[in-house]
Amino acid sequence: MTCFFQSRELNGLFIGRIWAPAVSGPSVVTLRDGRVIDITSRTAPTVRDVCEMDDPAEYVRAAEGTDLGSPDDIAANPVGDPAKPHFLAPCDLQAVKACGVTFASSMVERVIEERASGDPQLAESIRARVGATIGESLRDIAAGSDDAARVKQALIGEGLWSQYLEVGIGPDAEVFSKAQVLSSVGPGADVGLHPVSSWNNPEPEVVLTVTSGGRIVGATLGNDVNLRDVEGRSALLLSKAKDNNASCAIGPMIRLFDDTFSLDDVRAAELDMTVTGEDGFVLKGHSSMREINRDPEDLVRQTIGRHHQYPDGLMLFLGTLFAPTQDRDVAGEGFTHKIGDVVEIGSDGLGTLCNTVRLSTECQEWTFGVSHLMRNLAARGLL
């Protein structure tokens, strides 16, 4: 798979990682004039180290480096082949967290999953009843507001209250651990579905890069692969639904905040998604950050602060507007993945993240953890 920036004109300041065969480990890279530049150094051997600087953008802009070739050439190499340079997820030591139920449309879909107990055959009838009742009433409500509290009481009276509505419009956001440190996959990699799932979907999202001090320094794209049937059976199965081998894709690179790109650009971001199946099926999806129910800064404050520290910072998925209701095979059962689906998530200014769907048991095993990274950097004289 060679899609990377997909002809989107990108003039920002980017940082990411590639697998470097010469050193049998990851290197920190940036883009300059359409070339991938290795800027790994003793000063900043990890992406985490760059992000923790007072001015990450200025450091990357001035850092000396080595030209490794064009991004398209590197992206054409097979991901996972240790003999070939290939892109990795752009984060390394950061924790990977995710926010759920941050958009009204997807909020209603979570309620439908819960009411259907994970059975897609029940979803359509529940969608017609529940969606018509609560969908529009939630669209313009600010989470945690007095209006939200009044709607909550009204929905309780109607017997329609749900744990998903609680985190969707209540004072406390849903924030969960999406993936283990260093387990995320990058552009061109396979993404994994747990074999127990038969109702699942991609979730196109903006992912913030946040420092240990809670400062937002950049953004990228992510696919928060979701098992609708597993989570729908019980919210207590969230970890099983969300955190599996290769179930978290991030990339292609982190765009750092500078005078050309800021949090306001994130707030206005438009994401397009295409799923192309080997059976010829094509699904188009869209997510607009303008419709999020909680501001990104609020989500960051609820994740990191005096109540919870992240010494190496974090990557924070912001949730998705995308709700996959288009039927694929059986009328009324909506969309679910098939093995071999290619998922492309793109946004102007951030590029395109492309991945192919496999079972998590068939994706490459995650074997390069924190201990391996530390030993590798030490052997290279970078620690």
C-alpha positions as CSV (number, residue, x, y, z in Angstrom):
1,M,0.0,0.0,0.0
2,T,1.6,3.3,-1.1
3,C,-0.9,5.9,-0.1
4,F,0.6,8.4,2.3
5,F,-0.2,12.0,1.7
6,Q,-2.5,11.2,-1.2
7,S,-1.6,14.3,-3.3
8,R,-2.7,16.6,-0.5
9,E,-0.6,19.7,-0.5
10,L,1.1,19.8,2.9
11,N,3.3,22.7,3.9
12,G,3.4,22.3,7.6
13,L,6.0,21.1,10.1
14,F,5.8,17.3,10.6
15,I,7.4,14.8,12.9
16,G,7.1,11.0,12.8
17,R,9.0,7.8,13.0
18,I,10.4,5.2,10.5
19,W,11.9,1.7,11.1
20,A,15.6,2.1,10.2
21,P,17.1,-1.3,9.1
22,A,20.7,0.0,9.6
23,V,20.2,0.4,13.3
24,S,17.4,-2.2,13.8
25,G,15.2,0.3,15.4
26,P,13.2,3.5,15.0
27,S,14.4,6.9,13.9
28,V,12.8,10.3,14.4
29,V,12.0,11.9,11.1
30,T,10.6,15.1,9.6
31,L,9.6,16.2,6.1
32,R,11.5,18.9,4.1
33,D,10.9,19.7,0.5
34,G,9.1,16.4,-0.1
35,R,11.9,14.4,1.5
36,V,12.0,12.3,4.7
37,I,14.8,13.6,6.9
38,D,16.3,11.6,9.8
39,I,16.8,14.0,12.8
40,T,17.4,11.4,15.5
41,S,20.0,12.7,18.0
42,R,21.3,12.4,21.5
43,T,19.4,15.6,22.3
44,A,16.1,14.1,21.2
45,P,16.3,10.3,20.5
46,T,12.5,10.0,20.7
47,V,9.4,11.9,19.5
48,R,8.5,12.2,23.1
49,D,11.7,14.2,23.8
50,V,11.0,16.6,20.9
51,C,7.4,17.2,22.1
52,E,8.5,18.0,25.6
53,M,10.7,20.9,24.4
54,D,9.6,24.5,24.9
55,D,9.3,24.9,21.2
56,P,9.1,21.6,19.4
57,A,8.4,23.2,16.0
58,E,11.5,25.4,16.2
59,Y,13.7,22.4,17.1
60,V,12.4,20.3,14.2
61,R,12.8,23.2,11.8
62,A,16.4,23.7,12.7
63,A,17.6,20.1,13.4
64,E,20.3,18.7,11.3
65,G,19.5,15.5,9.5
66,T,20.1,12.9,6.8
67,D,18.0,12.5,3.7
68,L,16.3,9.1,3.6
69,G,14.3,9.5,0.4
70,S,10.8,10.4,-0.6
71,P,7.8,9.5,1.6
72,D,6.1,7.7,-1.3
73,D,9.2,5.5,-1.8
74,I,9.4,4.6,1.9
75,A,5.6,4.1,2.1
76,A,5.9,1.6,-0.8
77,N,8.0,-0.8,1.3
78,P,6.2,-3.6,3.2
79,V,5.4,-2.6,6.7
80,G,6.9,-5.0,9.2
81,D,9.8,-6.1,7.1
82,P,12.9,-5.3,9.3
83,A,15.1,-5.2,6.2
84,K,13.2,-2.3,4.6
85,P,12.6,1.2,6.0
86,H,8.9,1.8,6.6
87,F,6.7,4.2,8.5
88,L,5.7,3.6,12.1
89,A,3.1,5.2,14.2
90,P,4.5,8.8,14.8
91,C,4.3,8.5,18.7
92,D,6.6,6.4,20.8
93,L,6.6,6.8,24.7
94,Q,3.3,8.6,24.9
95,A,0.3,6.9,26.5
96,V,-2.5,6.4,24.0
97,K,-5.9,7.5,25.3
98,A,-9.2,8.0,23.6
99,C,-12.4,9.9,24.2
100,G,-15.8,8.4,23.3
101,V,-19.3,9.7,22.7
102,T,-18.2,13.2,21.9
103,F,-20.5,13.7,18.9
104,A,-24.3,13.6,19.0
105,S,-24.8,11.3,16.1
106,S,-22.3,8.7,17.3
107,M,-23.8,9.1,20.8
108,V,-27.1,7.9,19.5
109,E,-25.4,4.9,17.8
110,R,-23.8,3.9,21.1
111,V,-27.3,3.9,22.7
112,I,-28.6,1.8,19.9
113,E,-25.7,-0.7,20.3
114,E,-26.5,-0.9,24.0
115,R,-30.3,-1.4,23.4
116,A,-29.5,-4.1,20.8
117,S,-27.1,-5.9,23.1
118,G,-24.6,-6.2,20.3
119,D,-27.1,-7.8,17.8
120,P,-27.0,-5.9,14.5
121,Q,-30.3,-7.5,13.4
122,L,-32.1,-5.4,16.1
123,A,-30.3,-2.2,15.3
124,E,-32.5,-0.8,12.5
125,S,-35.8,-1.0,14.4
126,I,-34.2,0.5,17.5
127,R,-32.6,3.2,15.4
128,A,-35.9,4.3,14.1
129,R,-37.5,4.5,17.5
130,V,-34.6,5.8,19.7
131,G,-32.9,7.9,17.1
132,A,-36.1,9.8,16.2
133,T,-36.8,10.4,19.9
134,I,-33.4,11.7,21.1
135,G,-31.2,12.4,18.1
136,E,-32.0,16.0,17.2
137,S,-32.6,17.0,20.9
138,L,-29.0,16.4,21.7
139,R,-27.3,18.1,18.7
140,D,-26.9,21.6,20.1
141,I,-26.6,20.8,23.8
142,A,-23.3,21.7,25.6
143,A,-22.1,18.8,27.6
144,G,-22.3,19.4,31.4
145,S,-24.6,22.4,31.0
146,D,-27.9,23.2,32.8
147,D,-29.7,22.4,29.5
148,A,-28.0,19.0,29.4
149,A,-29.1,18.3,33.0
150,R,-32.7,19.1,32.1
151,V,-32.6,16.8,29.0
152,K,-31.2,14.1,31.2
153,Q,-34.2,14.3,33.5
154,A,-36.6,14.3,30.6
155,L,-35.0,11.2,29.1
156,I,-35.0,9.4,32.4
157,G,-38.7,10.1,32.5
158,E,-39.1,8.6,29.1
159,G,-37.1,5.5,30.1
160,L,-34.4,6.4,27.5
161,W,-31.4,7.3,29.7
162,S,-28.2,5.4,29.0
163,Q,-24.6,5.3,30.3
164,Y,-23.6,6.6,26.8
165,L,-25.8,9.7,27.2
166,E,-24.3,10.2,30.7
167,V,-20.8,10.6,29.2
168,G,-22.1,12.3,26.1
169,I,-23.9,15.2,27.7
170,G,-23.0,14.8,31.4
171,P,-20.2,16.7,33.1
172,D,-17.6,13.9,32.8
173,A,-16.2,12.8,29.5
174,E,-15.5,9.2,28.6
175,V,-11.7,8.8,28.5
176,F,-10.2,5.3,28.1
177,S,-6.9,3.6,27.4
178,K,-6.9,2.8,23.7
179,A,-3.5,1.1,23.3
180,Q,-0.4,0.2,25.1
181,V,2.8,2.4,24.7
182,L,4.5,1.5,21.4
183,S,1.7,-0.8,20.3
184,S,0.0,1.5,17.8
185,V,0.5,0.8,14.1
186,G,1.2,3.5,11.4
187,P,0.4,4.2,7.8
188,G,0.3,1.2,5.5
189,A,0.1,-1.3,8.3
190,D,-2.7,-3.9,8.8
191,V,-5.3,-3.0,11.5
192,G,-6.7,-5.8,13.6
193,L,-10.2,-7.0,14.5
194,H,-10.6,-9.5,17.3
195,P,-11.9,-12.8,15.9
196,V,-14.9,-12.9,18.2
197,S,-16.4,-9.8,16.5
198,S,-18.9,-9.9,13.6
199,W,-20.2,-6.3,13.9
200,N,-17.4,-3.7,13.8
201,N,-16.3,-0.5,12.0
202,P,-13.5,2.1,11.6
203,E,-13.6,5.3,13.6
204,P,-11.9,8.3,11.8
205,E,-10.6,10.7,14.4
206,V,-8.2,13.6,15.1
207,V,-5.5,12.6,17.6
208,L,-3.9,15.3,19.8
209,T,-0.3,15.2,20.9
210,V,-0.1,16.4,24.5
211,T,2.9,16.9,26.7
212,S,3.5,15.8,30.3
213,G,2.4,19.3,31.3
214,G,-0.9,19.1,29.5
215,R,0.2,21.4,26.6
216,I,-1.2,20.5,23.2
217,V,1.7,20.7,20.7
218,G,0.3,19.0,17.6
219,A,-2.2,16.7,15.9
220,T,-2.5,13.7,13.6
221,L,-5.1,11.2,12.4
222,G,-6.2,8.0,13.9
223,N,-8.4,4.9,13.4
224,D,-10.0,3.9,16.7
225,V,-11.1,0.5,15.4
226,N,-14.3,-0.4,17.2
227,L,-16.1,-3.7,17.9
228,R,-19.8,-2.7,18.1
229,D,-21.1,-6.1,19.1
230,V,-18.6,-6.6,21.9
231,E,-19.0,-3.2,23.5
232,G,-22.8,-3.4,22.9
233,R,-23.1,-6.5,25.0
234,S,-21.6,-4.7,27.9
235,A,-19.6,-1.5,28.5
236,L,-17.5,-3.5,30.8
237,L,-16.0,-5.2,27.7
238,L,-14.6,-1.9,26.5
239,S,-11.0,-3.0,26.8
240,K,-11.8,-6.2,24.8
241,A,-13.6,-4.1,22.2
242,K,-10.8,-1.4,21.9
243,D,-7.4,-2.8,22.8
244,N,-6.3,-5.7,20.6
245,N,-3.3,-6.5,18.5
246,A,-3.0,-3.8,15.8
247,S,-6.4,-2.3,16.6
248,C,-5.0,1.3,16.9
249,A,-3.7,3.1,13.9
250,I,-2.1,6.6,14.1
251,G,-0.5,8.7,11.4
252,P,0.8,9.4,9.0
253,M,2.8,12.0,11.0
254,I,2.2,14.5,13.7
255,R,1.8,18.1,12.5
256,L,3.3,20.4,15.1
257,F,1.7,23.6,16.0
258,D,3.4,26.7,14.6
259,D,2.4,29.9,12.9
260,T,0.6,27.9,10.1
261,F,-1.3,25.4,12.2
262,S,-3.0,25.7,15.6
263,L,-5.7,24.3,17.8
264,D,-8.2,26.4,16.0
265,D,-7.4,24.5,12.8
266,V,-8.0,21.3,14.7
267,R,-11.4,22.6,15.9
268,A,-12.3,23.3,12.2
269,A,-10.9,20.0,10.8
270,E,-13.0,18.0,8.3
271,L,-12.2,14.3,8.0
272,D,-13.1,12.1,5.0
273,M,-13.0,8.4,5.1
274,T,-13.3,5.7,2.4
275,V,-13.6,2.0,3.0
276,T,-13.0,-0.1,-0.1
277,G,-13.7,-3.8,0.1
278,E,-12.3,-6.6,-2.0
279,D,-16.0,-7.4,-2.8
280,G,-16.3,-4.0,-4.5
281,F,-18.2,-2.4,-1.7
282,V,-17.4,1.3,-1.0
283,L,-18.4,3.2,2.1
284,K,-17.9,6.9,2.4
285,G,-17.8,8.6,5.7
286,H,-17.2,12.1,7.2
287,S,-16.5,13.6,10.5
288,S,-16.5,17.3,11.2
289,M,-14.7,18.6,14.3
290,R,-17.1,21.6,14.2
291,E,-19.8,19.3,15.6
292,I,-18.0,18.0,18.6
293,N,-19.9,18.4,21.9
294,R,-16.8,19.0,24.0
295,D,-13.9,21.3,23.2
296,P,-10.6,19.6,22.7
297,E,-9.0,21.6,25.6
298,D,-11.7,20.4,27.9
299,L,-11.0,16.8,26.9
300,V,-7.4,17.3,27.6
301,R,-8.1,18.9,31.0
302,Q,-10.3,15.9,31.9
303,T,-7.5,13.5,31.0
304,I,-4.3,15.0,32.4
305,G,-3.8,17.2,35.5
306,R,-3.3,17.1,39.2
307,H,-5.7,14.1,39.2
308,H,-3.6,12.0,36.7
309,Q,-0.1,12.5,35.4
310,Y,1.5,11.2,32.2
311,P,5.3,11.8,32.5
312,D,5.9,11.0,28.8
313,G,2.8,12.8,27.6
314,L,-0.1,11.3,25.7
315,M,-1.8,10.9,22.4
316,L,-5.6,11.7,22.7
317,F,-8.2,10.5,20.3
318,L,-11.0,13.0,20.2
319,G,-13.9,10.8,19.1
320,T,-15.8,10.7,15.8
321,L,-19.0,11.9,14.2
322,F,-19.0,9.0,11.8
323,A,-21.9,6.5,12.4
324,P,-21.9,3.5,10.0
325,T,-25.5,2.9,9.2
326,Q,-25.2,2.0,5.5
327,D,-26.2,-1.6,4.8
328,R,-23.4,-3.8,3.4
329,D,-25.0,-7.3,3.0
330,V,-28.2,-7.7,4.9
331,A,-30.9,-5.0,4.9
332,G,-31.2,-3.4,8.3
333,E,-27.9,-4.8,9.7
334,G,-25.8,-1.8,8.7
335,F,-22.1,-1.9,8.0
336,T,-19.5,-4.3,9.2
337,H,-15.9,-4.9,8.1
338,K,-14.7,-7.7,5.8
339,I,-11.2,-8.9,5.8
340,G,-9.2,-7.1,3.2
341,D,-11.0,-3.8,3.5
342,V,-8.8,-0.8,2.9
343,V,-9.5,2.2,5.1
344,E,-8.4,5.7,4.1
345,I,-8.8,8.5,6.5
346,G,-7.8,12.0,5.2
347,S,-7.9,15.6,6.2
348,D,-6.4,18.7,4.6
349,G,-3.4,19.7,6.5
350,L,-2.8,16.3,8.1
351,G,-2.5,13.9,5.2
352,T,-4.0,10.5,4.7
353,L,-3.8,7.4,7.0
354,C,-4.3,4.1,5.1
355,N,-4.6,0.7,6.6
356,T,-5.9,-2.8,5.6
357,V,-8.2,-4.8,7.8
358,R,-7.2,-8.2,9.1
359,L,-7.9,-10.3,12.1
360,S,-5.8,-9.3,15.1
361,T,-4.6,-12.9,15.2
362,E,-3.3,-12.5,11.6
363,C,-1.6,-9.1,12.0
364,Q,2.1,-9.0,12.8
365,E,2.6,-9.6,16.5
366,W,3.7,-6.6,18.6
367,T,7.1,-7.5,19.9
368,F,9.1,-4.2,20.1
369,G,8.2,-2.7,23.5
370,V,9.7,-0.1,25.8
371,S,12.6,-2.3,27.0
372,H,13.5,-3.1,23.4
373,L,13.5,0.6,22.5
374,M,15.7,1.6,25.5
375,R,18.2,-1.2,24.7
376,N,18.3,-0.2,21.1
377,L,18.8,3.5,21.8
378,A,21.5,2.7,24.3
379,A,23.3,0.5,21.8
380,R,23.3,3.4,19.3
381,G,24.8,5.7,21.9
382,L,21.7,7.9,22.0
383,L,21.1,7.5,25.8
